[in-house]
Amino acid sequence: MDVRAGVAAAARGACLALLSMVVSLVLFCLSVVSIALSVVGIGVFTTPWVIGAARANATARRRLAGRWCAVDIAVPYRPLPADAGGVVGQVQRWRWLLKDPATWRDLLWMIVDPVAGFVLGMFAAALLLYGVWGFVLAAGVWRPMREVGYWYAFVPVGGQLTALAAAVLGAGFIAAGLRYDPLILHVHGLLTRAFLAPGRGRALQMRIEHLKESRADAVDVSAAELRRIERDLHDGAQARLVAMGMSLGTIEHLLRSDPDQAAVLLAQTRKSSAEALDELRQLVRGIHPPVLAERGLGDAVRALALRSPVRTEVGDEVIGRLAAPVEAAAYFSVSEMLTNVAKHARAERIWIDMRCEEGMLRITVTDDGRGGADPAGGSGLAGIERRLGAFDGILALHSPPGGPTTATIELPCEQLAPQINPS
């Protein structure tokens, strides 16, 4: 039983109940009145502002559902058209909002939320508060209650003995609250998602838009990678090969006139050829590491763990061979995560868990660092999201301040062959 999580769930339940009863109910009333006033023209000007406030509230509640209830909810609103300005623009915006199905789903939710949402939130808070009240009664508050015949749940409190029984029952309420309040909040989040999540048509449209963006990002990433390879070849191996060609031409002229000098240049050329070969190997390793091609993703990630400056443990789950692009995307994503941890997290240990189940590759990287990781902070996480997006994959990040940080990548995959554990 996690006492801290139970107490936090009770407090959050009270906050959600307050938001459900006050904010949602007020915004629903304002929305209905504003839409009704559209008949006389006033609502045309007031409805966009009221609906905008209702959407802001719904978006905040979606965010709270993800943070407090462990239920992720996508924002379903269609983008507003360009503002034409003036009365015409106001009418266009009014019509667009009322034609958006998400507007009516929000209104329906604002009817349910002050009732069901309020009850669920208050029930989570009441379990703990009512349990504490049982101990307060046992501490002596039962005496003024004796004259009015006070009942604590099903216990009639008329003396110290029955007050102690109320305390015992209160302990049960507290235990139930600590145990089940997180589950009650999760149910609250599921209720919110049932109304505020995108409908089937909008969800499909959003998925298509996401795929278009991810494909465009993949093209940009590929173009940038080709430019990097071209630059590395031009500035590195190509320059050395040109220098080697010039040196060989000089050696050819010196073979008869100055053999000793030719021998010195020949040794330098051999050294340059070894350095050029090493640069080419490093470049090829950056494109597709040999260990990934030869041994598969599991052994490649274990090799990354061995090279990591932070102590890293990899789970024993066996990952079979996957499609080469999927293996490369997962490998470089894990590599970037380990680099981020080493640079920013101030962690002492990293744990990597890899599983391939039901057609999905899931890799979880957890560290005991300071937390606070944010994809918008320029730490490379946004690049991982773009890389995974090309394969319809996702990156889920949980990194509260103070840590720990857990990053999970999911990629659709199909095992091509089982992998045998190295002996």
Summary of the structure (lengths in Angstrom):
residues: 423
radius of gyration: 31.9
end to end distance: 40.3
largest distance: 123.6
contacts: 1307
relative contact order: 0.07
helix: 71%
strand: 9%
